[in-house]
């Protein structure tokens, strides 16, 4: 699972096997065994497995600020 970047203990990553056919560009965010997934175009929450609303708002903002970096890493890995 390629880690795109880390921020405040959160790992922003995607899995090497993202389905067949592959799902659209998205990012998983994991910390302390809790996972959330955000779609990128447009940025929106796909699922949440335990983060509170405040944390989700913060993660949403981080994903929005790093969309280009995430898309670049995704395209590089899956090309």
PDB file of N, CA, C and O in Angstrom:
ATOM      1  N   UNK A   1       0.837  -1.168   0.000  1.00  0.00           N
ATOM      2  CA  UNK A   1       0.000   0.000   0.000  1.00  0.00           C
ATOM      3  C   UNK A   1       0.889   1.241   0.000  1.00  0.00           C
ATOM      4  O   UNK A   1       1.508   1.565   1.013  1.00  0.00           O
ATOM      5  N   UNK A   2       0.950   1.918  -1.111  1.00  0.00           N
ATOM      6  CA  UNK A   2       1.789   3.114  -1.222  1.00  0.00           C
ATOM      7  C   UNK A   2       1.266   4.254  -0.336  1.00  0.00           C
ATOM      8  O   UNK A   2       0.111   4.667  -0.443  1.00  0.00           O
ATOM      9  N   UNK A   3       2.138   4.742   0.530  1.00  0.00           N
ATOM     10  CA  UNK A   3       1.801   5.898   1.353  1.00  0.00           C
ATOM     11  C   UNK A   3       2.180   7.146   0.565  1.00  0.00           C
ATOM     12  O   UNK A   3       3.339   7.330   0.195  1.00  0.00           O
ATOM     13  N   UNK A   4       1.198   7.997   0.314  1.00  0.00           N
ATOM     14  CA  UNK A   4       1.435   9.218  -0.464  1.00  0.00           C
ATOM     15  C   UNK A   4       2.101  10.264   0.416  1.00  0.00           C
ATOM     16  O   UNK A   4       3.067  10.903   0.000  1.00  0.00           O
ATOM     17  N   UNK A   5       1.583  10.444   1.648  1.00  0.00           N
ATOM     18  CA  UNK A   5       2.210  11.341   2.610  1.00  0.00           C
ATOM     19  C   UNK A   5       1.644  11.076   3.994  1.00  0.00           C
ATOM     20  O   UNK A   5       0.654  10.362   4.156  1.00  0.00           O
ATOM     21  N   UNK A   6       2.295  11.664   4.987  1.00  0.00           N
ATOM     22  CA  UNK A   6       1.848  11.573   6.377  1.00  0.00           C
ATOM     23  C   UNK A   6       1.613  12.991   6.889  1.00  0.00           C
ATOM     24  O   UNK A   6       2.292  13.939   6.494  1.00  0.00           O
ATOM     25  N   UNK A   7       0.628  13.105   7.781  1.00  0.00           N
ATOM     26  CA  UNK A   7       0.323  14.402   8.368  1.00  0.00           C
ATOM     27  C   UNK A   7      -0.242  14.164   9.760  1.00  0.00           C
ATOM     28  O   UNK A   7      -1.268  13.501   9.911  1.00  0.00           O
ATOM     29  N   UNK A   8       0.420  14.699  10.772  1.00  0.00           N
ATOM     30  CA  UNK A   8      -0.045  14.609  12.162  1.00  0.00           C
ATOM     31  C   UNK A   8      -0.419  13.189  12.580  1.00  0.00           C
ATOM     32  O   UNK A   8      -1.416  12.973  13.269  1.00  0.00           O
ATOM     33  N   UNK A   9       0.386  12.239  12.159  1.00  0.00           N
ATOM     34  CA  UNK A   9       0.147  10.853  12.530  1.00  0.00           C
ATOM     35  C   UNK A   9      -0.799  10.098  11.614  1.00  0.00           C
ATOM     36  O   UNK A   9      -0.954   8.885  11.758  1.00  0.00           O
ATOM     37  N   UNK A  10      -1.434  10.788  10.675  1.00  0.00           N
ATOM     38  CA  UNK A  10      -2.320  10.147   9.707  1.00  0.00           C
ATOM     39  C   UNK A  10      -1.490   9.676   8.516  1.00  0.00           C
ATOM     40  O   UNK A  10      -0.581  10.376   8.069  1.00  0.00           O
ATOM     41  N   UNK A  11      -1.805   8.496   8.009  1.00  0.00           N
ATOM     42  CA  UNK A  11      -1.186   8.002   6.777  1.00  0.00           C
ATOM     43  C   UNK A  11      -2.201   8.148   5.651  1.00  0.00           C
ATOM     44  O   UNK A  11      -3.320   7.643   5.742  1.00  0.00           O
ATOM     45  N   UNK A  12      -1.805   8.838   4.597  1.00  0.00           N
ATOM     46  CA  UNK A  12      -2.634   9.048   3.419  1.00  0.00           C
ATOM     47  C   UNK A  12      -2.120   8.067   2.359  1.00  0.00           C
ATOM     48  O   UNK A  12      -0.987   8.193   1.895  1.00  0.00           O
ATOM     49  N   UNK A  13      -2.939   7.107   1.983  1.00  0.00           N
ATOM     50  CA  UNK A  13      -2.453   6.017   1.138  1.00  0.00           C
ATOM     51  C   UNK A  13      -3.555   5.474   0.252  1.00  0.00           C
ATOM     52  O   UNK A  13      -4.732   5.801   0.401  1.00  0.00           O
ATOM     53  N   UNK A  14      -3.129   4.632  -0.674  1.00  0.00           N
ATOM     54  CA  UNK A  14      -4.087   3.842  -1.428  1.00  0.00           C
ATOM     55  C   UNK A  14      -3.545   2.429  -1.464  1.00  0.00           C
ATOM     56  O   UNK A  14      -2.370   2.202  -1.176  1.00  0.00           O
ATOM     57  N   UNK A  15      -4.390   1.485  -1.815  1.00  0.00           N
ATOM     58  CA  UNK A  15      -4.006   0.090  -1.862  1.00  0.00           C
ATOM     59  C   UNK A  15      -3.577  -0.292  -3.267  1.00  0.00           C
ATOM     60  O   UNK A  15      -4.117   0.222  -4.246  1.00  0.00           O
ATOM     61  N   UNK A  16      -2.606  -1.195  -3.372  1.00  0.00           N
ATOM     62  CA  UNK A  16      -2.098  -1.603  -4.673  1.00  0.00           C
ATOM     63  C   UNK A  16      -3.177  -2.298  -5.503  1.00  0.00           C
ATOM     64  O   UNK A  16      -3.156  -2.227  -6.731  1.00  0.00           O
ATOM     65  N   UNK A  17      -4.118  -2.971  -4.838  1.00  0.00           N
ATOM     66  CA  UNK A  17      -5.212  -3.636  -5.544  1.00  0.00           C
ATOM     67  C   UNK A  17      -6.485  -2.842  -5.277  1.00  0.00           C
ATOM     68  O   UNK A  17      -7.167  -3.083  -4.281  1.00  0.00           O
ATOM     69  N   UNK A  18      -6.804  -1.923  -6.133  1.00  0.00           N
ATOM     70  CA  UNK A  18      -7.971  -1.053  -5.941  1.00  0.00           C
ATOM     71  C   UNK A  18      -9.147  -1.489  -6.800  1.00  0.00           C
ATOM     72  O   UNK A  18      -9.880  -0.653  -7.329  1.00  0.00           O
ATOM     73  N   UNK A  19      -9.326  -2.795  -6.940  1.00  0.00           N
ATOM     74  CA  UNK A  19     -10.489  -3.315  -7.639  1.00  0.00           C
ATOM     75  C   UNK A  19     -10.220  -3.607  -9.104  1.00  0.00           C
ATOM     76  O   UNK A  19      -9.232  -3.143  -9.674  1.00  0.00           O
ATOM     77  N   UNK A  20     -11.101  -4.372  -9.697  1.00  0.00           N
ATOM     78  CA  UNK A  20     -11.009  -4.703 -11.109  1.00  0.00           C
ATOM     79  C   UNK A  20     -12.419  -4.672 -11.679  1.00  0.00           C
ATOM     80  O   UNK A  20     -13.164  -5.624 -11.447  1.00  0.00           O
ATOM     81  N   UNK A  21     -12.832  -3.649 -12.402  1.00  0.00           N
ATOM     82  CA  UNK A  21     -11.979  -2.526 -12.820  1.00  0.00           C
ATOM     83  C   UNK A  21     -11.624  -1.626 -11.634  1.00  0.00           C
ATOM     84  O   UNK A  21     -12.326  -1.580 -10.623  1.00  0.00           O
ATOM     85  N   UNK A  22     -10.512  -0.916 -11.798  1.00  0.00           N
ATOM     86  CA  UNK A  22     -10.017  -0.049 -10.739  1.00  0.00           C
ATOM     87  C   UNK A  22     -11.018   1.049 -10.407  1.00  0.00           C
ATOM     88  O   UNK A  22     -11.644   1.629 -11.294  1.00  0.00           O
ATOM     89  N   UNK A  23     -11.157   1.322  -9.118  1.00  0.00           N
ATOM     90  CA  UNK A  23     -12.032   2.404  -8.670  1.00  0.00           C
ATOM     91  C   UNK A  23     -11.454   3.752  -9.100  1.00  0.00           C
ATOM     92  O   UNK A  23     -10.262   3.847  -9.393  1.00  0.00           O
ATOM     93  N   UNK A  24     -12.286   4.796  -9.141  1.00  0.00           N
ATOM     94  CA  UNK A  24     -11.772   6.142  -9.436  1.00  0.00           C
ATOM     95  C   UNK A  24     -10.768   6.582  -8.374  1.00  0.00           C
ATOM     96  O   UNK A  24     -10.668   5.975  -7.307  1.00  0.00           O
ATOM     97  N   UNK A  25     -10.036   7.634  -8.677  1.00  0.00           N
ATOM     98  CA  UNK A  25      -8.993   8.141  -7.777  1.00  0.00           C
ATOM     99  C   UNK A  25      -9.592   8.474  -6.410  1.00  0.00           C
ATOM    100  O   UNK A  25     -10.602   9.170  -6.310  1.00  0.00           O
ATOM    101  N   UNK A  26      -8.948   7.961  -5.364  1.00  0.00           N
ATOM    102  CA  UNK A  26      -9.374   8.210  -3.994  1.00  0.00           C
ATOM    103  C   UNK A  26      -8.186   8.017  -3.060  1.00  0.00           C
ATOM    104  O   UNK A  26      -7.118   7.575  -3.483  1.00  0.00           O
ATOM    105  N   UNK A  27      -8.379   8.348  -1.806  1.00  0.00           N
ATOM    106  CA  UNK A  27      -7.316   8.214  -0.815  1.00  0.00           C
ATOM    107  C   UNK A  27      -7.906   7.647   0.474  1.00  0.00           C
ATOM    108  O   UNK A  27      -8.994   8.036   0.898  1.00  0.00           O
ATOM    109  N   UNK A  28      -7.182   6.736   1.080  1.00  0.00           N
ATOM    110  CA  UNK A  28      -7.534   6.199   2.392  1.00  0.00           C
ATOM    111  C   UNK A  28      -6.698   6.951   3.417  1.00  0.00           C
ATOM    112  O   UNK A  28      -5.540   7.281   3.162  1.00  0.00           O
ATOM    113  N   UNK A  29      -7.284   7.218   4.566  1.00  0.00           N
ATOM    114  CA  UNK A  29      -6.577   7.921   5.636  1.00  0.00           C
ATOM    115  C   UNK A  29      -6.709   7.067   6.886  1.00  0.00           C
ATOM    116  O   UNK A  29      -7.814   6.803   7.359  1.00  0.00           O
ATOM    117  N   UNK A  30      -5.559   6.636   7.418  1.00  0.00           N
ATOM    118  CA  UNK A  30      -5.549   5.692   8.527  1.00  0.00           C
ATOM    119  C   UNK A  30      -4.726   6.244   9.685  1.00  0.00           C
ATOM    120  O   UNK A  30      -3.634   6.783   9.499  1.00  0.00           O
ATOM    121  N   UNK A  31      -5.282   6.093  10.888  1.00  0.00           N
ATOM    122  CA  UNK A  31      -4.561   6.424  12.117  1.00  0.00           C
ATOM    123  C   UNK A  31      -5.191   5.625  13.256  1.00  0.00           C
ATOM    124  O   UNK A  31      -6.412   5.601  13.410  1.00  0.00           O
ATOM    125  N   UNK A  32      -4.358   4.986  14.034  1.00  0.00           N
ATOM    126  CA  UNK A  32      -4.824   4.226  15.205  1.00  0.00           C
ATOM    127  C   UNK A  32      -5.906   3.215  14.853  1.00  0.00           C
ATOM    128  O   UNK A  32      -6.846   3.019  15.622  1.00  0.00           O
ATOM    129  N   UNK A  33      -5.780   2.573  13.698  1.00  0.00           N
ATOM    130  CA  UNK A  33      -6.737   1.550  13.292  1.00  0.00           C
ATOM    131  C   UNK A  33      -8.056   2.072  12.759  1.00  0.00           C
ATOM    132  O   UNK A  33      -8.954   1.285  12.461  1.00  0.00           O
ATOM    133  N   UNK A  34      -8.192   3.381  12.634  1.00  0.00           N
ATOM    134  CA  UNK A  34      -9.413   3.990  12.089  1.00  0.00           C
ATOM    135  C   UNK A  34      -9.138   4.375  10.638  1.00  0.00           C
ATOM    136  O   UNK A  34      -8.050   4.850  10.313  1.00  0.00           O
ATOM    137  N   UNK A  35     -10.113   4.173   9.779  1.00  0.00           N
ATOM    138  CA  UNK A  35      -9.933   4.388   8.342  1.00  0.00           C
ATOM    139  C   UNK A  35     -11.078   5.224   7.790  1.00  0.00           C
ATOM    140  O   UNK A  35     -12.237   5.039   8.160  1.00  0.00           O
ATOM    141  N   UNK A  36     -10.738   6.136   6.908  1.00  0.00           N
ATOM    142  CA  UNK A  36     -11.735   6.868   6.125  1.00  0.00           C
ATOM    143  C   UNK A  36     -11.242   6.871   4.683  1.00  0.00           C
ATOM    144  O   UNK A  36     -10.049   6.725   4.418  1.00  0.00           O
ATOM    145  N   UNK A  37     -12.171   7.038   3.768  1.00  0.00           N
ATOM    146  CA  UNK A  37     -11.844   7.058   2.345  1.00  0.00           C
ATOM    147  C   UNK A  37     -12.524   8.262   1.724  1.00  0.00           C
ATOM    148  O   UNK A  37     -13.711   8.505   1.942  1.00  0.00           O
ATOM    149  N   UNK A  38     -11.750   9.018   0.942  1.00  0.00           N
ATOM    150  CA  UNK A  38     -12.276  10.181   0.241  1.00  0.00           C
ATOM    151  C   UNK A  38     -12.084  10.005  -1.261  1.00  0.00           C
ATOM    152  O   UNK A  38     -10.993   9.665  -1.717  1.00  0.00           O
ATOM    153  N   UNK A  39     -13.156  10.241  -2.033  1.00  0.00           N
ATOM    154  CA  UNK A  39     -13.047  10.363  -3.481  1.00  0.00           C
ATOM    155  C   UNK A  39     -12.414  11.720  -3.766  1.00  0.00           C
ATOM    156  O   UNK A  39     -12.489  12.626  -2.936  1.00  0.00           O
ATOM    157  N   UNK A  40     -11.791  11.866  -4.935  1.00  0.00           N
ATOM    158  CA  UNK A  40     -11.094  13.117  -5.223  1.00  0.00           C
ATOM    159  C   UNK A  40     -11.808  14.050  -6.188  1.00  0.00           C
ATOM    160  O   UNK A  40     -11.608  15.261  -6.099  1.00  0.00           O
ATOM    161  N   UNK A  41     -12.610  13.564  -7.082  1.00  0.00           N
ATOM    162  CA  UNK A  41     -13.172  14.435  -8.118  1.00  0.00           C
ATOM    163  C   UNK A  41     -14.687  14.370  -8.151  1.00  0.00           C
ATOM    164  O   UNK A  41     -15.233  13.562  -8.902  1.00  0.00           O
ATOM    165  N   UNK A  42     -15.383  15.167  -7.387  1.00  0.00           N
ATOM    166  CA  UNK A  42     -14.901  16.155  -6.420  1.00  0.00           C
ATOM    167  C   UNK A  42     -14.566  15.476  -5.089  1.00  0.00           C
ATOM    168  O   UNK A  42     -14.929  14.324  -4.852  1.00  0.00           O
ATOM    169  N   UNK A  43     -13.871  16.214  -4.238  1.00  0.00           N
ATOM    170  CA  UNK A  43     -13.516  15.668  -2.926  1.00  0.00           C
ATOM    171  C   UNK A  43     -14.796  15.473  -2.115  1.00  0.00           C
ATOM    172  O   UNK A  43     -15.564  16.408  -1.884  1.00  0.00           O
ATOM    173  N   UNK A  44     -14.997  14.220  -1.690  1.00  0.00           N
ATOM    174  CA  UNK A  44     -16.154  13.898  -0.856  1.00  0.00           C
ATOM    175  C   UNK A  44     -15.866  12.608  -0.093  1.00  0.00           C
ATOM    176  O   UNK A  44     -15.068  11.781  -0.533  1.00  0.00           O
ATOM    177  N   UNK A  45     -16.501  12.453   1.015  1.00  0.00           N
ATOM    178  CA  UNK A  45     -16.295  11.289   1.866  1.00  0.00           C
ATOM    179  C   UNK A  45     -16.960  10.059   1.246  1.00  0.00           C
ATOM    180  O   UNK A  45     -18.143  10.088   0.908  1.00  0.00           O
ATOM    181  N   UNK A  46     -16.195   8.991   1.103  1.00  0.00           N
ATOM    182  CA  UNK A  46     -16.742   7.723   0.606  1.00  0.00           C
ATOM    183  C   UNK A  46     -17.207   6.862   1.773  1.00  0.00           C
ATOM    184  O   UNK A  46     -18.295   6.290   1.727  1.00  0.00           O
ATOM    185  N   UNK A  47     -16.384   6.764   2.826  1.00  0.00           N
ATOM    186  CA  UNK A  47     -16.812   6.086   4.040  1.00  0.00           C
ATOM    187  C   UNK A  47     -15.945   6.521   5.205  1.00  0.00           C
ATOM    188  O   UNK A  47     -14.852   7.058   5.025  1.00  0.00           O
ATOM    189  N   UNK A  48     -16.448   6.281   6.391  1.00  0.00           N
ATOM    190  CA  UNK A  48     -15.764   6.633   7.628  1.00  0.00           C
ATOM    191  C   UNK A  48     -15.949   5.481   8.602  1.00  0.00           C
ATOM    192  O   UNK A  48     -17.067   5.013   8.819  1.00  0.00           O
ATOM    193  N   UNK A  49     -14.851   5.028   9.186  1.00  0.00           N
ATOM    194  CA  UNK A  49     -14.914   3.909  10.118  1.00  0.00           C
ATOM    195  C   UNK A  49     -14.519   4.335  11.528  1.00  0.00           C
ATOM    196  O   UNK A  49     -13.836   3.597  12.238  1.00  0.00           O
ATOM    197  N   UNK A  50     -14.962   5.560  11.938  1.00  0.00           N
ATOM    198  CA  UNK A  50     -14.754   5.923  13.328  1.00  0.00           C
ATOM    199  C   UNK A  50     -14.255   7.318  13.644  1.00  0.00           C
ATOM    200  O   UNK A  50     -14.207   7.685  14.818  1.00  0.00           O
ATOM    201  N   UNK A  51     -13.882   8.113  12.655  1.00  0.00           N
ATOM    202  CA  UNK A  51     -13.445   9.481  12.953  1.00  0.00           C
ATOM    203  C   UNK A  51     -14.642  10.345  13.332  1.00  0.00           C
ATOM    204  O   UNK A  51     -15.744  10.160  12.817  1.00  0.00           O
ATOM    205  N   UNK A  52     -14.408  11.295  14.243  1.00  0.00           N
ATOM    206  CA  UNK A  52     -15.483  12.221  14.609  1.00  0.00           C
ATOM    207  C   UNK A  52     -15.612  13.311  13.543  1.00  0.00           C
ATOM    208  O   UNK A  52     -14.764  13.429  12.658  1.00  0.00           O
ATOM    209  N   UNK A  53     -16.671  14.097  13.637  1.00  0.00           N
ATOM    210  CA  UNK A  53     -16.980  15.114  12.628  1.00  0.00           C
ATOM    211  C   UNK A  53     -15.868  16.152  12.495  1.00  0.00           C
ATOM    212  O   UNK A  53     -15.534  16.565  11.385  1.00  0.00           O
ATOM    213  N   UNK A  54     -15.298  16.570  13.613  1.00  0.00           N
ATOM    214  CA  UNK A  54     -14.217  17.571  13.570  1.00  0.00           C
ATOM    215  C   UNK A  54     -13.014  17.028  12.800  1.00  0.00           C
ATOM    216  O   UNK A  54     -12.447  17.725  11.958  1.00  0.00           O
ATOM    217  N   UNK A  55     -12.633  15.806  13.082  1.00  0.00           N
ATOM    218  CA  UNK A  55     -11.496  15.193  12.390  1.00  0.00           C
ATOM    219  C   UNK A  55     -11.789  15.041  10.907  1.00  0.00           C
ATOM    220  O   UNK A  55     -10.916  15.293  10.075  1.00  0.00           O
ATOM    221  N   UNK A  56     -13.001  14.633  10.564  1.00  0.00           N
ATOM    222  CA  UNK A  56     -13.357  14.499   9.150  1.00  0.00           C
ATOM    223  C   UNK A  56     -13.269  15.830   8.413  1.00  0.00           C
ATOM    224  O   UNK A  56     -12.816  15.873   7.269  1.00  0.00           O
ATOM    225  N   UNK A  57     -13.696  16.914   9.052  1.00  0.00           N
ATOM    226  CA  UNK A  57     -13.572  18.246   8.421  1.00  0.00           C
ATOM    227  C   UNK A  57     -12.102  18.583   8.175  1.00  0.00           C
ATOM    228  O   UNK A  57     -11.750  19.094   7.112  1.00  0.00           O
ATOM    229  N   UNK A  58     -11.248  18.298   9.154  1.00  0.00           N
ATOM    230  CA  UNK A  58      -9.815  18.561   9.000  1.00  0.00           C
ATOM    231  C   UNK A  58      -9.226  17.709   7.879  1.00  0.00           C
ATOM    232  O   UNK A  58      -8.450  18.203   7.062  1.00  0.00           O
ATOM    233  N   UNK A  59      -9.594  16.439   7.842  1.00  0.00           N
ATOM    234  CA  UNK A  59      -9.083  15.552   6.799  1.00  0.00           C
ATOM    235  C   UNK A  59      -9.565  15.989   5.420  1.00  0.00           C
ATOM    236  O   UNK A  59      -8.807  15.941   4.451  1.00  0.00           O
ATOM    237  N   UNK A  60     -10.819  16.415   5.331  1.00  0.00           N
ATOM    238  CA  UNK A  60     -11.360  16.924   4.071  1.00  0.00           C
ATOM    239  C   UNK A  60     -10.502  18.081   3.556  1.00  0.00           C
ATOM    240  O   UNK A  60     -10.150  18.125   2.377  1.00  0.00           O
ATOM    241  N   UNK A  61     -10.171  19.011   4.445  1.00  0.00           N
ATOM    242  CA  UNK A  61      -9.353  20.161   4.047  1.00  0.00           C
ATOM    243  C   UNK A  61      -7.959  19.731   3.600  1.00  0.00           C
ATOM    244  O   UNK A  61      -7.431  20.268   2.627  1.00  0.00           O
ATOM    245  N   UNK A  62      -7.364  18.775   4.293  1.00  0.00           N
ATOM    246  CA  UNK A  62      -6.032  18.292   3.918  1.00  0.00           C
ATOM    247  C   UNK A  62      -6.080  17.622   2.552  1.00  0.00           C
ATOM    248  O   UNK A  62      -5.190  17.828   1.726  1.00  0.00           O
ATOM    249  N   UNK A  63      -7.118  16.819   2.310  1.00  0.00           N
ATOM    250  CA  UNK A  63      -7.253  16.173   1.004  1.00  0.00           C
ATOM    251  C   UNK A  63      -7.440  17.224  -0.086  1.00  0.00           C
ATOM    252  O   UNK A  63      -6.812  17.136  -1.141  1.00  0.00           O
ATOM    253  N   UNK A  64      -8.291  18.211   0.153  1.00  0.00           N
ATOM    254  CA  UNK A  64      -8.498  19.270  -0.843  1.00  0.00           C
ATOM    255  C   UNK A  64      -7.198  20.001  -1.174  1.00  0.00           C
ATOM    256  O   UNK A  64      -6.940  20.309  -2.338  1.00  0.00           O
ATOM    257  N   UNK A  65      -6.383  20.280  -0.163  1.00  0.00           N
ATOM    258  CA  UNK A  65      -5.121  20.996  -0.383  1.00  0.00           C
ATOM    259  C   UNK A  65      -4.076  20.142  -1.104  1.00  0.00           C
ATOM    260  O   UNK A  65      -3.125  20.679  -1.673  1.00  0.00           O
ATOM    261  N   UNK A  66      -4.242  18.828  -1.082  1.00  0.00           N
ATOM    262  CA  UNK A  66      -3.244  17.929  -1.653  1.00  0.00           C
ATOM    263  C   UNK A  66      -3.773  17.086  -2.808  1.00  0.00           C
ATOM    264  O   UNK A  66      -3.180  16.063  -3.151  1.00  0.00           O
ATOM    265  N   UNK A  67      -4.872  17.504  -3.402  1.00  0.00           N
ATOM    266  CA  UNK A  67      -5.478  16.740  -4.487  1.00  0.00           C
ATOM    267  C   UNK A  67      -4.489  16.479  -5.618  1.00  0.00           C
ATOM    268  O   UNK A  67      -4.409  15.354  -6.113  1.00  0.00           O
ATOM    269  N   UNK A  68      -3.751  17.474  -6.029  1.00  0.00           N
ATOM    270  CA  UNK A  68      -2.802  17.299  -7.142  1.00  0.00           C
ATOM    271  C   UNK A  68      -1.727  16.275  -6.797  1.00  0.00           C
ATOM    272  O   UNK A  68      -1.382  15.432  -7.625  1.00  0.00           O
ATOM    273  N   UNK A  69      -1.203  16.348  -5.588  1.00  0.00           N
ATOM    274  CA  UNK A  69      -0.183  15.403  -5.143  1.00  0.00           C
ATOM    275  C   UNK A  69      -0.744  13.984  -5.132  1.00  0.00           C
ATOM    276  O   UNK A  69      -0.076  13.052  -5.580  1.00  0.00           O
ATOM    277  N   UNK A  70      -1.946  13.815  -4.633  1.00  0.00           N
ATOM    278  CA  UNK A  70      -2.574  12.492  -4.559  1.00  0.00           C
ATOM    279  C   UNK A  70      -2.819  11.942  -5.964  1.00  0.00           C
ATOM    280  O   UNK A  70      -2.508  10.784  -6.240  1.00  0.00           O
ATOM    281  N   UNK A  71      -3.376  12.768  -6.848  1.00  0.00           N
ATOM    282  CA  UNK A  71      -3.640  12.323  -8.221  1.00  0.00           C
ATOM    283  C   UNK A  71      -2.343  11.958  -8.938  1.00  0.00           C
ATOM    284  O   UNK A  71      -2.300  10.970  -9.671  1.00  0.00           O
ATOM    285  N   UNK A  72      -1.298  12.736  -8.736  1.00  0.00           N
ATOM    286  CA  UNK A  72      -0.014  12.454  -9.369  1.00  0.00           C
ATOM    287  C   UNK A  72       0.542  11.114  -8.889  1.00  0.00           C
ATOM    288  O   UNK A  72       1.007  10.309  -9.696  1.00  0.00           O
ATOM    289  N   UNK A  73       0.496  10.874  -7.582  1.00  0.00           N
ATOM    290  CA  UNK A  73       0.986   9.614  -7.030  1.00  0.00           C
ATOM    291  C   UNK A  73       0.162   8.437  -7.547  1.00  0.00           C
ATOM    292  O   UNK A  73       0.714   7.389  -7.885  1.00  0.00           O
ATOM    293  N   UNK A  74      -1.164   8.611  -7.607  1.00  0.00           N
ATOM    294  CA  UNK A  74      -2.062   7.560  -8.109  1.00  0.00           C
ATOM    295  C   UNK A  74      -1.711   7.213  -9.555  1.00  0.00           C
ATOM    296  O   UNK A  74      -1.523   6.045  -9.895  1.00  0.00           O
ATOM    297  N   UNK A  75      -1.625   8.242 -10.403  1.00  0.00           N
ATOM    298  CA  UNK A  75      -1.343   8.007 -11.831  1.00  0.00           C
ATOM    299  C   UNK A  75       0.033   7.398 -12.037  1.00  0.00           C
ATOM    300  O   UNK A  75       0.201   6.532 -12.895  1.00  0.00           O
ATOM    301  N   UNK A  76       1.006   7.829 -11.274  1.00  0.00           N
ATOM    302  CA  UNK A  76       2.351   7.278 -11.387  1.00  0.00           C
ATOM    303  C   UNK A  76       2.354   5.796 -10.986  1.00  0.00           C
ATOM    304  O   UNK A  76       2.951   4.967 -11.672  1.00  0.00           O
ATOM    305  N   UNK A  77       1.696   5.476  -9.894  1.00  0.00           N
ATOM    306  CA  UNK A  77       1.701   4.104  -9.408  1.00  0.00           C
ATOM    307  C   UNK A  77       0.946   3.169 -10.350  1.00  0.00           C
ATOM    308  O   UNK A  77       1.419   2.070 -10.637  1.00  0.00           O
ATOM    309  N   UNK A  78      -0.220   3.593 -10.834  1.00  0.00           N
ATOM    310  CA  UNK A  78      -1.073   2.705 -11.610  1.00  0.00           C
ATOM    311  C   UNK A  78      -0.809   2.767 -13.126  1.00  0.00           C
ATOM    312  O   UNK A  78      -1.484   2.073 -13.886  1.00  0.00           O
ATOM    313  N   UNK A  79       0.145   3.573 -13.575  1.00  0.00           N
ATOM    314  CA  UNK A  79       0.412   3.638 -15.023  1.00  0.00           C
ATOM    315  C   UNK A  79       1.313   2.513 -15.474  1.00  0.00           C
ATOM    316  O   UNK A  79       1.637   2.419 -16.658  1.00  0.00           O
TER     317      UNK A  79
END
